Amino acid sequence: MSGIPLHPIIPDSSIWMLGPAPTVYTSPSLTVNLVCRIFFGILANLICLIPLQLLYRNGEFAAVVFILNMELENLRNIVNALIWRNDDVESWWPGYGLCDVDGFLHNFCISLYATCLLAIMRNLAIQVGSLRANPPSLREKRRRNIIQALIIFPLPLVQVAWTYPLAQQRYYVGTLVGCYWPNASAWPTVVFEILPQAIVSLITAGYAIFIYIRFRQITKSTQSALSSNPLAHSRNQRARRRLYLMVISILIPFLPVVLALAAINVINTWPLQPFDFKAIHSNERAIPWSTIIYLPSSQIGWMFMNICYVPIITAIPVFVFFGMTKDAMNCYRVILLYVGLGKVFPSLYEEYNPDSRALASMSNGCSNSNTALTR
């Protein structure tokens, strides 16, 4: 705890506070942060509902689990921010019950974030490489979902199993961030909690690179056929843009952030100690394991305070890649019509079809050919 003294909130109680008691309970920055994480968290969850529905309808198991996980993390962050919304630590609820299970949920969701991306990228790599014309059968879909589940869930379950044994303290409670379980500086923390997510992310990036290279090869080999079919060319260009943006969104922000967090966590965990469950969970230490420690905002680093915006920002690529399709746009159009915006924007009554121009050019080409033949 960096040598910062602990102060008991109530004498002879199991609730202590890191650092001196705040004299000012709130500030403009805390208020803005509270409003932003609640507003954008709710907005992120709402805009992903249509993509979630469409992906579920299409049987995209990994993508559905990924979005549900993201929405659960946003909901968790909103609840924590509302409960511990300022530095008035003396009026805080200690988090009994909620914080005792929150660490398991949080570790599961964080790991699930990485493994879902891996399952999505692997499935996309297989789809790009196969070039099959017919949709997969029900048996093939079931087999694909089982394989994706075997990719997605084992690592999160392993990390959940290590959550309690590695918990250095019963839990911490911080301003806006809510419940937090610090890990002990032992080798299982690095082996089971930190390194696996970095390795999974590197594999995901490798799949992303393969997808883009493979797609470019396929595009070049079928260029002549696409140029003679405007509809296929239009759809191919949209798919290429989505794939390109998806690769960039993973390689640029996701991979460096995960690797940086892994490096920071390893440094903070060093030097490693032998794993001793009894010593970690002992109540005979200077600070008993059962002690609940409060963290006012002055004792919370910028990165830890704002890590909640990761699932919020994740909603942007989810909306761009899965919420800008023809079906999704028409779902939004129906909703806007339902609330009466059709009177203001009459174009909402027209079904959205991104292939309309290509279809029009094809029909014009056919009519011109028929005219030439009749002549």
Order of alpha helices (4+ residues) and beta strands (2+ residues): beta-beta-alpha-alpha-alpha-alpha-alpha-alpha-beta-beta-alpha-alpha-alpha-alpha-alpha-beta-alpha-alpha-alpha-alpha
